[in-house]
Amino acid sequence: MPKKAKIIATGSYLPKKVLTNADLEKMVQTSDEWIVTRTGIRERRLAAADEYTSEMGFKAAEKALDAAGLKPEEIDLILVATLTPDYIFPSTACLIQDKLKAKNAAALDIQAACSGYLYGLLLAKSLVENGSLRRVLLIASEKLSSIVNYQDRSTCVLFGDGAAAAVIALQGPGFEIEAVCLGSDGSCGELLKLPAGGSRCPASLETVKNQQHYLQMAGGELFKHAVRRMETASKACLKILKMQEKEVDWLIPHQANLRIIEAVGKRFEHLPQERVYKEGVAKYGNTSACSVGIALDELSCQGKIQNQEHLLLTAFGAGLTWGAALLTKKSK
């Protein structure tokens, strides 16, 4: 049987600054009770003014490379999933390639919003398994605080900054990438968007005055899509692998909202709630593309995942995009 690609190492980075619900109570008309009841979020991390997406991604990448025992020059490709790049161009991947001194690596940004880590995982898996590349460094990094309006109480309570990284290769112990299922629906793109800054609506005095450089979201509509799409993608992965739902040992959903996480968890009747990862949402809020990557790294570092256990990762984001990946822990 052909070998399957594995995540042979992970890493993550969270900024030092903590923004609590109590802090937000002083900024907008909201309350800790309101935020926790509706989202499950208690605090989130904010990057410093001079701490950019590339810097956070670089720090997460260093941890993943160290865990893998690899030097930067041993990486063939750097993939960066982000919707908050340092610049439109050059790519954030190129900036990180320079910081790492990964002289032999190609570099590429991808943008699939909160599903970006899973989209990158499929790309990395395909390129490694078909023999095109030996090792791919997948990074997801977001400075969402740079596009959040801290006068808008419906959105500013939700998002935080951070980064996650993973090294994908054929050789070594880690998490075998069994299957990845992705989807999209561009007809619903208006539900979550950044209106200005692109070629359709370039930056101007008017766009700044109208606050069009902050993200806009229709939360109620997104909730309904999120639960259904993540369930569909997750069960599509199981169908491809001819697995039963009861064979899933861990469910790691996008850490966007506790109610969404719990709703997706209930779709898997045989899975105990303690095996549905939800700790990240309270501590970090929605970190977009890096959400499932941070969760995977934290759960892995806690030593709770046993050999041969199956992990189901799933995410949903703007676009609309969604996806799921089935991983199996392999000790060799």
Summary of the structure (lengths in Angstrom):
residues: 332
radius of gyration: 18.8
end to end distance: 16.0
largest distance: 59.4
contacts: 1221
relative contact order: 0.19
helix: 40%
strand: 24%
